[in-house]
Amino acid sequence: MATPLSDTPLSPLRTVAVVGLGTMGTGIAEVLAAAGRDVVGIDISEARTAKCVAGLEASTARAVERGRLTAQQRDVLLARVTTSTDLAAAADADLVIEVAPESYDVKQQIFRELDAVVRPETILATGTNALSVTRLAADSARPERVLGMHFFNPAPAMKLVEVVSSVLTSPAAVTAVTDLALDLGKEPVAVGDRPGFVADGLLFGYLNQAAAMYEANYASREDIDAAMRLGCGLPMGPLALLDLIGIDTARTVLEAMYTESRDRLHAPAPVLKQLSEAGLTGRKAGRGFYTYDAPGSGTVVADALTPREDASAAAGRTVRSVGVAGSGTMASGIAEVFAKAGYEVVLAARSEEKAAAAKARIGKSLARSVDKGRMTAEAAALTLERVRATGTYDDFADVDLALEAVAEDLEVKRQLFGTLDKVCKPGAVLATTTSSLPVVACARATSRPQDVIGMHFFNPAPAMKLVEVVRTVLTADDVHATVREVCGTIRKHAVDCGDRAGFIVNALLFPYLNNAIKMVQEHYASLDDIDAAMKLGGGYPMGPFELLDVVGLDVSLAIEKVLHREFRDPGLAPAPLLEHLVAAGCLGRKTGRGFREYAKR
């Protein structure tokens, strides 16, 4: 059914000029016209204005084909848009939105010319995501009427609009633009003026760290991207996203952020400069971190860095039986994964009772799978039979792979590895599921460090597809090959990384979460606005504060301390607000209160 266009705008901003008719400007013009505004599109390039009109005709034609518009509604929408190459065409506009190139000189020139053209009450909005709104406003003849209106690409599809006010902006201007965003069907969030605002402020620091991780040859581009997609549920990996955004654009945003913050997390990774200056700016150039089949295409093609499937690798060891040490959710989840894949599993805990409770948890999980039609009752019964619960690690004597999932405490793990060293047969692979501790420290607690490796599963293990495979400098090639083969058998996606704090996912995720906390701590934006910004503007399945409360604030603080201790970067120091909440016992959902309060179960 076609959606009717708005014919009676609620906001007084009825005529809007859009200056700069690239992809973003064209998208904004379409959104405005669809919501009943009269739109004047302005660009110094006649080719750009023609391309804008052609783009609007094409996108609205697709909307008619898909039943989102009628032919008559399309005609009305297109009639609302006029174009010009002269800024004087903005004379009657109630609002001007500029989306010109990210340059102070360019934007300031536009604002100076607009001052001489538009009415005194006209609101001037900049679409910048990297430059200071305050600086642009200060150079205007009407700084109280200047603010930021940051749309996200593609503007017709993305719901988020960041409304950015400076210390000079009048509340009436903010209210008018916020009301307009609501009329457009968008979700506006109010933010202050600093480079990147909320969504890009958090996103680009994360992207920059991913680029630096790749540059350090810590992990391959494919493994970094797969880790963040599968480990965090993100729609795209960070390096693929940098290619989509444009590596030169990302570098510009990061330079602006670093100039303001002097935070090393925002200092552009050298690889961004190297790629930009070589013209390898991402999809638009046909090559960036990845190679594409043509400029502007999103189809990745193989290049010299693409892993070869037929690449020779060491032969792995035979694994028929698996021992899982621990009695918590992670241990029972991992045991379930292996049992489903046909392995005989020994599930050992510190007591028979704890082991039996862990096996019972597996039984409940399998029963839920049966109820949802994911497996038959017979298959569930066979899976549970493959799990033998025990209260002693002596029963690991014959396992081919022993995997621990006990408390995230190095001394506890070292003691356990000392026990496994004595109990397990020669040639058995010994693995730790640690998410933040040095794997080599576990290895050194044994007489066979070459047999020790990290297998970092994600919670809940039966559902999450990712396993970070962590080699130490002592891990044998055939042990690494064994774990890679096992991951394939249990239908998990393995990514390789070295033995350093946070591995891939946590090393990129937790600085992002920490920066979100700092935004709230500095009263820059609210919890709700930050969560909304990252879900709507970044495509994240959960906002940072939703995720922190789920993970547990104590767990988050522990990981952030480990990262800060290892990398010695002041920007990684845990936010004091997080430390205060943990000290107060506000640990998230598990205690009923973290950044938010939760109803008691």
N, C-alpha and C positions, 0 to 999 in steps of 0.2 A: 504494500500500500504506500502511495506517495505521501511524503511528509509535507504539509502545507508550509509555505514560506510565511514569515512574519510580516504583516502589513501595518502593524501599529506598534512601533517601537515604544518601549516604556521609558528608556533613558532619553534625556534631552539631546544627546549626541546623535543627531539624525544624519548629518552629512560628514563623512570622514574621508580625508585625503591620505593616501598611502604613498610615501616617497621611497622609491627603490623597488623595482618590479622584477626582482629575481624570483627564485623559487619561493622564498618566504613571503615576500611582498604579494606575489600572485595568490598564494594560499590565504593570506589575511584578507585580501580583497574579496575572494570568494566567500569566506566566512561572513564578512560584513554584509555583502549583498544578499546572501541567503537569509540573513536575519532582518532584512527590510531596510538596510541603510543605503543611502545614495553614496556611491564611492567614486572618488577621483583618483585614478592611478597616475602617478607622475614618475618619470625617469628621463634623464638627459639623453638616453639612447632611444631613437625611434625603433631600432630593432628589438629592444627590450619591451617597449610598449606593445609592439605587434606580437611578440612572443607571449606576453601576458594575456592578450585577448585570445590568441589561439589556444593557450593553455586552459583558459576558462571555458571556451567553447568545447574543448575535448573532454574536460572533467565533468561538465554538466551533461554532455551527451551520454557519457558513461552512466551518470546518475539516472538518466531517463531509461536507459537500457535495463538497469537493475531495479527499476520501479521506485526509486527514491524521490524522483521528481516527475511531474507530468511535462509534456512538451510546452504547455502554456506557462507553467511555473518557470521552466527554463528560460523562456523568452523574457518573462518579467525580470528574472535575476540578471540576465545579461544586459537588459536595458538600464539597469541601475548603475552600471559601471561605464564610466568614460575615462579616457586616457589623455595625457598631455606630456609634452617635454618641457613645459614651463611651470616653475613653482608658483607663478601668479594664479594658476588654476586652483590653488588652495585657498583663495581669498574668502570664499564663503563657507569654509569648513568649520564645523564645531570642534573637531578633533583632527590633529595630524599625527600619523604614526610613521616615523622614519625607520626604514630598515636598510639603510645604505651600508657600504663596507665599513668594517670595524676600524675606523681611523678617526682620531679626535679632529684632525684638520678637516676631513670631509664632513663629519657630522656638525662641527661648529659652524662651518660655512653655510650649511643648509639651515641651521637654526637662525643664524644672523639674517639670511635672506627671508626666512619665514616671518621674522619679527617685523619686517617692513611690509609684509603682504597681508597677514591674517588679522582678524579682529582682536581687540584687547582681551576679550574673554575666551578666546580659542585656547584649548589645551594642546600642548605639544608633548608627544610621547616618543621616547626613543625605544627601539627594539633591541638595543645592545644587550649582549650577555657577558661582555668583558670590560667595558669602559665605565668610568665613574659618571653616574647620573648627576651627581652634585656638581662636578666640573662642567658638564654640559649646561646645566641650569645656570651656573654662576655667570656664564658668558652670554646668557640670554637677557633680553630687555624685560622679560617677565618670568623670573625664576620660580615664582610661586605657582606658575601654570605648567611647569615642566616636571615630568615624571617618567618612569620606565614602564613599558608594557611589553613584557617578554613572552612572546608566543614560542611554541615548540614545533619543530618540523616533523611531519607535514601538518601545517596549521589546521586544515579541515578535520583531521582525525584526532589530533592530540588535544586532550581536555584541559591541560594546565595552562594558566596564564599567571605569571608572577607580576604583581603590581608593585613597583619599586618607588618608594618616596624618599626624597632627600630631606635634610633639615629645613630646606627652603620651600618645600611643596605644601600647598594649602590643603587642608582636609577635604574641602569641597571638591577639589580636582580628583583626589584619591577616590572619594565616594562616587563621583560621576563615572570614572573609568571602571571601577569595580562593578557598578550597576550594569555598565555596558557589557563587561565580560560575562556576567550572568545572563544577560539578554542573548548573548551569542551562544549560550549553551555550554560555556566553559566553567571551570572551577578556579576562581581567582584565589591566590594566596598573597597575603600582605607581607612584604619583606623590606628590610632596610637596604641602604646603598653600600654594597661592597662587591668586588669583582666576583662574577659567577653566581651572585645571589644565593639561592638555596640549592636548586637542583644541579646546576653546573658547578657551583662551588664544591659540592660533595662529589659529583661525578668525575670532574676532571682531575682531582687529586688522585682518585682511584685509577683512572686511565693512565696517568703519568707514572704511577708506581708499577703498573703492569708493563708499560714500555721499558722502564728501567730493569725490571725482572728479566724481560726478554733480552735486553741489551747485555746483561750480565751473564747470559748463556746459562741461566739457572734452570730454565725449562724451555721447551719448544713453543713456538707460537700456537700450534695446534693444542698442546697440552694445557697451556695457560687459558686459552679460550674455552676448551672443554671443561676444565676444572670449575670455572666460574658459572658456566651454563648449568652443569649437572650438580655442582655443589651448592649453588645459591638460587637456582631456578631462574636465572636471568635470561632474557630473550636472545641476547648476543654476548659473545665473549668480548673482552675489552679491546683486543687488538683489531678484531673485525669491526668493532664500533668506531675505533679511531679512523679506520679506513673509510667508513661511511660518513662520519662527520667531516673528514678532511684533516689530514695531519698538520697542514699549515694553519688551519683554523684552531685546532687544539693547541698548537704552540702559541698562537696569539693570545688565547684565553689564559693559558698558564703563565705567560709572561706578565700579563696584567695582574693576575692573582699574586704572583711572586713579588711584583713591585709593591703591592699593597701590604702583603702579609709577611714577607721575608721568611716564610716557612719553607724549609727545604723540601717538603713534600710537594710544593708547587713549583719548584725550580725545574723547568722543562728538561726532561731526560735528553742527553746529547743526541740520541738516535732520532728524536723528533726533528731537530735542526738538520741533521745529516740528510734525512729523507726529504724534508721540505726543500732544502737547497738543491737537491738532486732532481727535483720535480716529481718525486715519487710521493704524491700527496694523498694517495688512497684510490678509492673507486673512480673518482672523477678523472684521474690520470691513467687509470688502467693498472696501476701498481702502487702498492704501499707496503704494508707488512705482508700482504698477500699479493698474488698476481691474478688479474681478471682477464676475461676473454676479450674485452674491449673497454675503452674509456667510458665511464658511466654505467657499466654493467655490474651486477652483483654476483655474477657467476665466477667462482674461483676456479682457476686452472692450475695444474701441476707446474711447479718450477723447481729450481735446484735445491730448495730447502724442503720440499715436500717429502715426508717419510716414505720410503719404499717398502711396500708390503712384502716383497721377496728378499728384503735385506737379511743377510745371514746373522744368526744369533746363536748364542750358546744353547745347547740342549738342556732342558730342565730335568729335575729329579721327579721320580714317580710319587704322586700323592694319592693315596687311597683313603686314609683316615686322618681326621683333624681333631686336635684338642683345643678347646676354648676355655681359657681361665677367666673366671669372673662370674658374678651373679646378678649384675645390673641389667638395665634395658639394652645397652649396647652388646653385652656378652650374649644375652639370649637372642637378640636380633641376628647377630653374626652366626650363632649356632644354627638358627633357623635357615639362614641363607645357604649354608653348606649342606644341611640335611636335605633341603629341597633339591639341591643339585646332585644328590645321590651319594654324598660322602657319608661315611660312618663317623659320628661325632661323639667325642667324650667331652661333656660339659662339667668342669670341675670348679668347685667353690670351696670356701674355708670350712664348710660344714655340709653334712648330708641335707639338712633342712634348707639351707640357702640354695643348694644345687637343685633340690626338688622344686622349690618355688620358682627358680629360673626356668626349669623345664615346663612347669605348669603355665608360665607366661607364654611360652612357645605354643602350647596347646590352645590357649585362648586366641592367640594371633592366627593360628591355622583355622580355628573354628570360624573366625570372622571372614577369612578368605573363602571358606566353604559357603557361608551365608551370602556372600556377595557374588557367588558363582565363579570365582577365580580358580577354584580347584575342586575336585570331587572329594567326598568324605573318605573314600578309599585311599586317595593319594595323600590326604592329610594324615590318616592313620599310619601309613607307611613312613611318611616323613618323620612323625613323632617317634616311631619305633627306632629310627636310626640314631636318635639322641640318647646317650646313656649318661645319666646324672650321677655324680660322685662327689664325695667330700674329701678326696685326696688327689694330689697331683701325681702320685705314684702310678695312677692309671693312664698317664701320658707315655708310659714306657714304650709303647709300640706305634705311636702316632707318627705320621710323616711330616705333619705341619702342626706346630704348637703356636697358638695365637693368644696373647693376653689382652684382656679388656678390663683391667682392674683400675683402682683409683689413680688419678692424674697426679701422682706423687713420685718423684724420681727415686727416692729411697725404697719405697714400696715396690716399684718396678724392678729395681736392681736386685733386691732380695729374691723376687720371684724368678728373675732370669738366672740367678745363681742356683735356685732349686731346679729349674728346667734343664740347666746344664748337667746336673747330676742325674736327673730322671730320664730324659729323652735319649733315644738311641742315637748312635753316630749317624750323621747324614740327615737327621731331621732338621727342617727349617724352623727357626724360631723368629716369631714376628711380634711386633708391638703395635697397638692401635693408637699410640699417643698422638695428640693433636698439637702439642707444643713443646715437648721435652726432647732433648737430643737422643736420637736412636743409638748413636755410637756409645753413649754412656751405659745403655742397657747391654750393648754388645760386649763392652769391656768387663762386664760383671760375669762373663762366661769364659770358658777356655777355648771357645770356637767362635770368635767374633765374625769370621767369614760366613757363618751360617745365619747371621742375624740381619733382619731387614724391617722396615716399617710398612705397615699396611693400614693406612688411616681410612677407616670407613666413616660414613656420615649417618647421622641419626634421623629417622629410623632406618636401620641397615637393610631390612627387607625391601623398602621402597626406594631408597636413594641409590642411584646407579654408579656413583663415583667412588673410586678407591685411589688415594694418593699412594704410590709405591715409592718408598723413601730408601735410597741406597746410601750407605755410609762409605767412607773411603776404604773400608775393610770388607765390604760385602762381596762375595764371590759372584762371578758372572752367571754360574748355573743356578744360584739361589735367586737372583733377579729374574732369570728366565722362568724358573719354577713359579714364582708368584705371578708373573704376567700371564702364564698359561692358566693358572688357577683362577685368576680374575675372569678370563674368558669363559671358563667352565661354569662359574657361578653367575655369569651374565652381568658382570660389572665392567664399567669402562675404566681402565687403568691409565693413570697419567704418571709420568716419571718426574721426580724432583730430587734435589739434594737434601742433605741432612742439616737444615737450618731452621730456626724458629718460624713457626707458622706455615711452613711448606708453601703451597701456592694459595689455597683458598683463605686461610686465616690471616696470612701475611697481607693480603689485599683487602679482605673484608673488615678486619677490626680497626685499622686506621680510619676507614670510612665511617664506621660506627662512632669512633671516638670523636671525629670532627663534627658529627651531628650533635653529640652531647655538648661540645664546646659552643655550638650555635645557640642552644637553649640556655646554657650557662651564661652566655654573654647577652641574653635577652634580645637576640637578633631576630628570632622567629619562634613560633610556638611549636609544641610537639605535634599537634594536629596538622599544622601547615607544612612542617618538614616531612612528615609521613606522607601526606597527600602529594607533595611535590615529587618525592622519589617514586611513588607508585604511578602517578599520572605523567610525570615528565621523563622518568627514567625507565619505566616498564618493570620496576621491581615488584615481585609478588607480595612483599611486605615492606612497610616503612621501617626505618632504622630503629625506632623506639618499640614498635611492635615486635621486631626481631630480637632486640635486646631483652625484652621481658620474657620472650619464649626461651631463649638460650639460657638466661639466668645472669643477673648482673655480677654475681660473684665469679662465675665462669668467665665472663667477658673481661672482668678486671684482671683475673689471673693471666689470661692470654695476652692482654695489653701490657702487663708488667714484663712478661717474658720477651715480647717483641721489643720493648723499650730497652731492656737489659742487653739484648743481643745486638741491636743495631745502633744503640747509643745516639739516636736521633731525638733532639728535644721535642720535635713535633709529634713523636709517638708516646710521650709521657701521658699516662691516663688522666683524663679530665677530672679535676677535683670533685665535681658533682657526682661522678660515678663512684668515687671512693667514699663520699659522704653517705650515699644511699646504701652502699654495701655495709658500711659501719653501722648504719641504723637498722640493718636487718631487712631492708626493702630489696629483695632479690629478684622480683619479677612475679610471674604467674604462680610459681611454686609456693610463694609466701602470701599471695593475695595482693601484694603491692610492690611495684617497682617504679617505673616512670608513670604508670597509671595504676588505678586500683581495680581489683577484679572481685567479682562475687565469689563468696566461699562455696565450694562444692559440697 
